[in-house]
Amino acid sequence: RNKNMQNTIKLLQKQHDVLVDVIRYLDSHGHSDTPVREAVDKILNHSDKLHKGSEMELTKISYVG
């Protein structure tokens, strides 16, 4: 991938990892049915079109750069 995007890609991956940790924490502390848990779940697991579009943009940038 384009070297100019390495930091952005790394940041996005770290944010994803933190959101996964938040889901695990909330579930393990009995907060599975909270608005925050639902919001995190939506962005992680129910945004396929957004995830695919983002991946396509990053791929396009890597070919152009």
BALOBA-1460 file (C-alpha; in Angstrom, 3 decimals):
// residues 65
<rec num="1" residu="r" x="0.000" y="0.000" z="0.000"/>
<rec num="2" residu="n" x="0.944" y="3.596" z="-0.422"/>
<rec num="3" residu="k" x="3.492" y="4.642" z="2.208"/>
<rec num="4" residu="n" x="1.570" y="7.887" z="2.662"/>
<rec num="5" residu="m" x="-1.394" y="5.907" z="3.978"/>
<rec num="6" residu="q" x="0.455" y="3.635" z="6.416"/>
<rec num="7" residu="n" x="-0.315" y="5.807" z="9.433"/>
<rec num="8" residu="t" x="-3.981" y="6.117" z="8.484"/>
<rec num="9" residu="i" x="-4.297" y="2.361" z="8.005"/>
<rec num="10" residu="k" x="-2.536" y="1.717" z="11.317"/>
<rec num="11" residu="l" x="-4.805" y="4.206" z="13.098"/>
<rec num="12" residu="l" x="-7.954" y="2.621" z="11.666"/>
<rec num="13" residu="q" x="-6.797" y="-0.847" z="12.724"/>
<rec num="14" residu="k" x="-6.026" y="0.348" z="16.253"/>
<rec num="15" residu="q" x="-9.446" y="2.010" z="16.489"/>
<rec num="16" residu="h" x="-11.086" y="-1.209" z="15.323"/>
<rec num="17" residu="d" x="-9.141" y="-3.214" z="17.903"/>
<rec num="18" residu="v" x="-10.200" y="-0.843" z="20.692"/>
<rec num="19" residu="l" x="-13.850" y="-1.126" z="19.678"/>
<rec num="20" residu="v" x="-13.571" y="-4.920" z="19.789"/>
<rec num="21" residu="d" x="-12.109" y="-4.591" z="23.307"/>
<rec num="22" residu="v" x="-15.011" y="-2.307" z="24.299"/>
<rec num="23" residu="i" x="-17.539" y="-4.915" z="23.107"/>
<rec num="24" residu="r" x="-15.770" y="-7.633" z="25.090"/>
<rec num="25" residu="y" x="-15.575" y="-5.439" z="28.204"/>
<rec num="26" residu="l" x="-19.236" y="-4.448" z="28.050"/>
<rec num="27" residu="d" x="-20.326" y="-8.044" z="27.522"/>
<rec num="28" residu="s" x="-18.189" y="-9.339" z="30.378"/>
<rec num="29" residu="h" x="-19.575" y="-6.713" z="32.765"/>
<rec num="30" residu="g" x="-23.246" y="-7.292" z="32.048"/>
<rec num="31" residu="h" x="-23.780" y="-4.364" z="29.701"/>
<rec num="32" residu="s" x="-24.772" y="-6.312" z="26.604"/>
<rec num="33" residu="d" x="-28.088" y="-4.491" z="26.200"/>
<rec num="34" residu="t" x="-26.949" y="-0.874" z="26.411"/>
<rec num="35" residu="p" x="-27.092" y="1.882" z="23.792"/>
<rec num="36" residu="v" x="-23.287" y="2.169" z="23.766"/>
<rec num="37" residu="r" x="-22.886" y="-1.566" z="23.168"/>
<rec num="38" residu="e" x="-25.434" y="-1.381" z="20.356"/>
<rec num="39" residu="a" x="-23.671" y="1.584" z="18.710"/>
<rec num="40" residu="v" x="-20.278" y="-0.134" z="18.817"/>
<rec num="41" residu="d" x="-21.770" y="-3.348" z="17.457"/>
<rec num="42" residu="k" x="-23.384" y="-1.492" z="14.550"/>
<rec num="43" residu="i" x="-20.130" y="0.117" z="13.407"/>
<rec num="44" residu="l" x="-18.121" y="-3.096" z="13.834"/>
<rec num="45" residu="n" x="-20.531" y="-5.691" z="12.511"/>
<rec num="46" residu="h" x="-23.298" y="-4.042" z="10.527"/>
<rec num="47" residu="s" x="-21.557" y="-1.545" z="8.260"/>
<rec num="48" residu="d" x="-20.502" y="-3.875" z="5.458"/>
<rec num="49" residu="k" x="-21.113" y="-1.352" z="2.686"/>
<rec num="50" residu="l" x="-19.050" y="1.268" z="4.506"/>
<rec num="51" residu="h" x="-16.227" y="-1.193" z="5.215"/>
<rec num="52" residu="k" x="-16.116" y="-2.357" z="1.587"/>
<rec num="53" residu="g" x="-16.155" y="1.230" z="0.304"/>
<rec num="54" residu="s" x="-13.312" y="2.184" z="2.611"/>
<rec num="55" residu="e" x="-11.248" y="-0.814" z="1.520"/>
<rec num="56" residu="m" x="-11.837" y="0.095" z="-2.124"/>
<rec num="57" residu="e" x="-10.693" y="3.679" z="-1.475"/>
<rec num="58" residu="l" x="-7.535" y="2.493" z="0.265"/>
<rec num="59" residu="t" x="-6.830" y="0.066" z="-2.577"/>
<rec num="60" residu="k" x="-7.326" y="2.810" z="-5.149"/>
<rec num="61" residu="i" x="-4.965" y="5.116" z="-3.261"/>
<rec num="62" residu="s" x="-2.316" y="2.395" z="-3.130"/>
<rec num="63" residu="y" x="-2.465" y="1.983" z="-6.936"/>
<rec num="64" residu="v" x="-2.411" y="5.731" z="-7.647"/>
<rec num="65" residu="g" x="0.371" y="6.486" z="-5.161"/>
